[in-house]
Amino acid sequence: MTIKVLLADDQALLRSAFRVLVDSEPDMRVVGEASDGARAYELTRAQRPDVVLMDIRMPGVDGLAATRMISEDPELTDVRVVILTTFEVDDYVVQSLRAGASGFLGKGAEPDEMLGAIRIAAAGEALLSPVATKGLIAKFLAQGGSTADGGPGGPGTERLATLTGREREVLTLVAGGLSNDEIAEQLAVSPLTVKTHVNRAMAKLGARDRAQLVVIAYESGLVRPRVQ
């Protein structure tokens, strides 16, 4: 199976470098390039890539808006968006995760990291790093970042009412950066059972993937960020 990748970045030089890297892999190919979010969305609809590498800052329609457009399109539910950023802690990254992105990757990442991230995203696994995603959101919220759900006691808390006690417990551990195997060991159940709980939580909460679950856990107040 060949992983189809779309590149969205306003810097032509970076797109060229990413294309050479992706096309050098036998299991990947670039199916399109875009220099702005509107074109990225247009090409995503036309090419149906498995993964979109999306720069967050582009002229016109930016990466945040384009990510939301893709995630809200019912015909693009299988497309995964990975946000590219030059900032380790960036409120736009958090907004992108909430808009439907599957994770984020620094533009300074090593080639193997980027290729690994594409494969992880395409496989629909923990995207990208639960620990890194959790750390970013925790830092953002600890610095006074706002969330749409208003924190503990707000509408976000009501969303969790649909979960069983075990699903809430698993969600808490997911937000803590644990893998399915680690959660299974801690709860003394099988990894398959954990995966079932995670999938049910995603379905009930309308989360596209694991990264979305982490965001919801923080927005709802189920997990509190540690202020350093």
C-alpha positions in Angstrom: 0.0 0.0 0.0 1.3 3.4 -1.0 0.7 6.3 1.4 -0.5 9.4 -0.5 0.9 12.6 0.9 -0.2 16.2 0.2 2.2 19.1 1.0 0.8 22.4 2.1 3.4 25.1 2.8 3.9 28.6 1.4 7.7 28.1 1.1 8.5 26.5 -2.2 11.9 25.4 -1.0 10.5 23.5 1.9 7.9 21.8 -0.2 10.6 20.7 -2.6 12.7 19.3 0.2 9.7 17.5 1.7 8.8 16.1 -1.8 12.3 14.7 -2.3 12.2 13.1 1.1 8.7 11.6 0.8 9.2 10.4 -2.8 12.4 8.7 -1.8 10.4 6.2 0.2 9.1 3.1 -1.6 5.8 3.2 0.3 5.0 6.9 -0.1 4.4 9.4 -2.9 3.5 13.1 -3.0 0.2 13.6 -4.8 0.1 17.4 -4.7 1.5 20.7 -3.4 -0.3 23.8 -2.2 1.0 27.2 -1.1 -2.2 28.2 0.8 -5.0 26.6 2.7 -7.7 27.1 0.0 -5.6 25.2 -2.5 -4.8 22.5 0.1 -8.5 21.9 0.7 -9.2 21.8 -3.1 -6.4 19.3 -3.7 -7.4 17.2 -0.8 -10.9 16.8 -2.3 -9.4 16.0 -5.7 -6.5 13.7 -4.7 -7.8 12.1 -1.5 -4.4 11.9 0.2 -3.9 9.7 3.3 -2.0 12.4 5.1 -1.7 16.2 4.6 1.4 17.9 6.0 -0.1 21.3 6.7 1.9 24.5 7.5 0.0 26.5 10.1 0.8 30.0 8.7 0.0 30.6 5.1 -1.4 33.6 3.2 -5.1 33.8 2.6 -6.7 30.7 4.1 -4.3 29.6 6.7 -3.6 26.0 7.9 -6.0 26.3 10.8 -8.9 27.1 8.6 -7.9 24.5 6.0 -7.7 21.9 8.7 -11.2 22.7 9.9 -12.5 22.6 6.3 -11.0 19.1 5.8 -12.1 17.7 9.1 -15.7 19.0 8.7 -16.0 17.5 5.1 -17.9 14.2 5.4 -16.2 13.0 2.3 -12.7 13.4 3.8 -13.1 11.4 7.1 -10.2 9.2 6.3 -7.7 12.1 5.6 -5.3 12.8 8.5 -3.8 16.3 8.9 -0.4 16.7 10.5 0.4 20.3 11.4 3.9 21.6 10.7 5.1 24.2 13.1 8.3 26.1 14.0 7.1 26.7 17.5 7.1 24.2 20.3 4.3 25.9 22.2 1.8 27.6 20.0 -1.9 28.3 20.7 -2.6 27.8 17.0 -1.4 24.3 17.3 -3.9 23.6 20.0 -6.6 25.2 18.0 -5.6 23.0 15.0 -5.9 19.9 17.1 -9.3 21.0 18.2 -10.2 21.7 14.6 -9.4 18.1 13.6 -5.7 17.8 13.1 -4.2 14.5 14.1 -1.1 15.9 15.7 1.9 18.1 15.0 5.5 18.0 14.0 8.3 20.5 14.2 9.7 21.7 10.9 13.1 21.0 12.4 12.3 17.3 12.9 14.8 14.8 11.6 13.9 13.1 8.2 13.2 9.8 9.9 10.9 11.5 12.4 8.9 13.1 9.6 8.6 9.8 7.7 7.7 8.0 10.9 5.0 10.6 11.6 3.5 10.2 8.2 3.3 6.4 8.6 1.8 6.7 12.1 -0.8 9.2 10.9 -1.7 7.1 7.9 -2.2 4.0 10.1 -4.5 6.0 12.4 -2.4 5.1 15.4 -1.5 7.3 18.4 -0.9 10.6 16.7 1.8 11.7 16.8 3.2 11.4 20.2 0.6 11.3 23.0 3.3 12.6 25.5 4.3 15.5 23.2 0.7 16.4 22.4 -0.3 16.2 26.1 2.7 18.3 27.1 1.9 21.0 24.5 -1.7 21.3 25.6 -0.8 21.3 29.3 1.7 24.1 28.8 -0.8 26.1 26.8 -3.6 25.8 29.3 -1.3 26.5 32.2 -0.3 29.7 30.6 -3.9 30.9 30.6 -4.9 29.7 27.1 -8.7 29.6 26.6 -10.8 26.7 25.4 -14.1 26.7 23.6 -15.8 24.5 26.3 -15.0 26.8 29.2 -13.1 24.3 31.4 -14.4 22.3 34.4 -18.2 22.6 34.9 -18.7 23.9 31.4 -20.2 22.3 28.3 -17.1 20.1 28.0 -18.0 18.3 31.3 -21.4 17.4 29.9 -19.7 15.6 27.0 -18.1 13.2 29.4 -21.5 12.1 30.8 -21.9 9.7 27.8 -18.8 7.7 28.9 -18.8 4.8 31.2 -16.6 4.8 34.3 -14.1 2.6 32.6 -14.0 4.8 29.5 -13.4 7.9 31.6 -10.6 6.1 33.3 -9.0 5.1 30.0 -9.5 8.6 28.7 -7.5 10.0 31.7 -4.7 7.6 31.0 -4.7 8.4 27.3 -4.4 12.1 28.2 -1.5 11.1 30.5 0.4 10.0 27.4 0.2 6.2 28.0 0.0 3.8 25.1 -2.6 1.1 24.8 -0.1 -1.5 26.1 0.8 0.6 29.1 -2.9 1.3 29.9 -3.6 -2.4 29.6 -0.8 -3.3 32.1 -2.0 -0.6 34.6 -5.6 -1.7 34.4 -4.8 -5.5 34.2 -6.8 -5.9 31.0 -5.8 -6.8 27.4 -4.6 -4.2 24.9 -7.6 -5.2 22.7 -9.9 -4.3 25.6 -8.2 -0.9 25.9 -8.5 -0.3 22.2 -12.2 -1.0 22.4 -12.6 1.5 25.2 -10.6 4.1 23.3 -12.6 3.6 20.1 -15.9 3.8 22.0 -14.8 7.0 23.7 -13.8 8.5 20.4 -17.2 7.6 18.9 -19.2 9.0 21.8 -17.1 12.2 22.0 -16.9 12.8 18.2 -13.1 12.6 18.3 -11.3 11.7 15.1 -8.3 10.2 16.8 -6.2 9.9 20.0 -5.0 13.5 19.8 -8.5 14.7 19.9 -9.2 12.7 23.0 -6.3 14.4 24.7 -7.7 17.8 23.9 -11.2 16.9 25.2 -9.7 15.5 28.4 -8.1 18.9 29.1 -11.0 21.0 27.8 -13.5 19.2 30.0 -11.4 19.5 33.1 -11.0 15.7 33.5 -7.3 16.3 33.4 -5.7 19.4 34.9 -2.4 20.8 33.5 0.5 21.2 36.0 1.7 24.7 36.3 5.5 24.7 36.4 
